[in-house]
Amino acid sequence: MKKVIYIEKETLLRDMLKLVFSQAGHQFYPYDGSEPMDYYISDIDPDLIICDRDSYSAELPSQIPVLYTSKDEGDYQKPINGRDLLTFVTTKFFS
């Protein structure tokens, strides 16, 4: 079981990915990116942060792997399919 923080302003995407990752046995912490999250990150101590570039612009900790999503650029392109993202994350970060 891994701990994942997902930063995304769109509620539908946060809810969809929470369902997919939780069903796969991971602890999933959605966050809307509206405020700085230093304490949130330190309290959870995640294994991975998935961050939408349009939802959060502050710098994230360098010691935690970050997967960026975006319509134009990033490690994972939108639109997001929950199961495909879970497979990608599991292969790239959790194996």
N, C-alpha and C positions, 0 to 999 in steps of 0.2 A: 504494500500500500504506500503510495506516494502522496505528498501534499502539494497541491497546485493552487496558485493564486491566478485568477483570470481578471484582468483589468479591461473593462469594456463598458461604454456608456449605454449600449443598447440592451434593455432588459430581456428581450426575447433571446438574444444570443447567450447572455449570462445564464438564463434559466435552462436553455437547451443543453449547453455544455455541462452545467452542473448535473443534470440528469444522466447524461452519457458517461461522464467520468465517475460519478457516484455508483452507477450500476456496474462499472468495471472494478469497483473496490477502492477507488482513490478518494482521499479527502479533498474536496474542491471548495475553494473560497472565492466567490465572485465579488468583485468590487467595481463600483461605477467610476472611479478615478476622479471624483469631484474634489477631493482634498488630498493633501500630502499623506503618504502612507508609511512613513518610516517605522512608527510603532506597530502598525498592523503587520508589516513584514517581519519585524523582530519577534513579535509574539507568536506568529505562526511558524516561522523558520521553514519556509517552503523548499521543496526539492526543485521546483520550476515555477517561473512566472511567465504567463502568457499575456502579452500586452498589445492592445490595439493602439497603433501609433496616433490615431485621431482622438483617442480617449484620455491619454495621459502623456504629458510631455516632460515631466520631471525626470531626473536621472534615477535609475534603479541601481541597486547594489551590484557591484561587479562580481562578488563571490557566489552569486546565485545565477544559474543559467536562465536566460530570458529568450523566449520565442516571440518575435514581433509579428503581428498580423497587420495587413493593410490592403486597401484596394489597388494601390499602385506599386508598392514596394514592400519588402519584408521577407522574412523566412517562410511565411505561409500566407498565401493569397486569399483574399475574400472573393466570393462568398464562401462561408465556412459550412462544411458538412461535418457534423459532430463526430460521427464514427470514423471518417477519414482523418480528422485531426487527432483523435485518440490513437489511431494506428500510427500516424506519423510521429507523435510525441513518444509513444511507447518504443518505437524502433530507434528514434534518434536520441532520446534522453533517458529512458528507463531500462535499457537492456545492458 
